[in-house]
Amino acid sequence: VQRRWRSLWSRRAARDTRHQPDVQPPVDETADTVHQRFVEAAQWQAAQQRAQMEARCGPAASWPRLSETLTGPRHPHVCQSCGVAAPPPADSIALPDTDDPADPRTTTAVVRLVARERRPPWGVYAWQECDSEDAPEPVVVMLCTDCSARLILPHPRLYRRLPQHVPFVGIMALCLDCTWREGVRCTHPQTQANGGSGLELDQAPPIEVHVRARYGRGGFLTLYPRPVCACAGRHPASAPDEHRP
Ligand SMILES: [Zn+2]
């Protein structure tokens, strides 16, 4: 999963250029300083893009929200723009039941999970809406691959695609038949979105990986190998009606 940067100025190269005393690396570049430069360049570029977007679309506070402007059906498996329905594919990438990170089967599964998160197959995915300062909010829109390609990039507001099996109330498999679900929202008063302390969820621990990729496109990635298996507030429609107000 980790890929080291090959430094443009490896120490050996610097040693071998003794006949060219002026040719010296600007600093003793390591993978981290190279990465840092890409991060800074990306931040600068993001600020430029934001300024351009504000010049074109007005101040960020006035940017529209897809969660309000899209008129399609609201369901965890349905695109809110075109209405196409696509339940998530059966999970074919399973981690072996061992905790040993050196197990080659674990490595293979993690590499496949990373590949799927970075280039997911066609489907309907959750996009988290951000506020005018680009901070994520507890709001999602479900979009098919075609509609997200058409809507997300040109949209001035920032949206982030959520990883598979992310613990996010309202759109999890557990939520489908829960009476607290309203479209793609959880209306339980204990959720953070509704001013509560958050619902207790039970899930296998996530895996943090650091992906090194070219042009500063790498970064930390959180993988959720298994779906949330329990929610403290869950109330299936088939259960006796005692918790609903
Ligand atoms: Zn669509």
Boltz pocket constraint, residues with backbone or C-beta under 6 A from the ligand:
constraints:
  - pocket:
      binder: B
      contacts: [[A, 79], [A, 80], [A, 81], [A, 82], [A, 83], [A, 84], [A, 143], [A, 144], [A, 145], [A, 146], [A, 147], [A, 148]]
      max_distance: 6.0
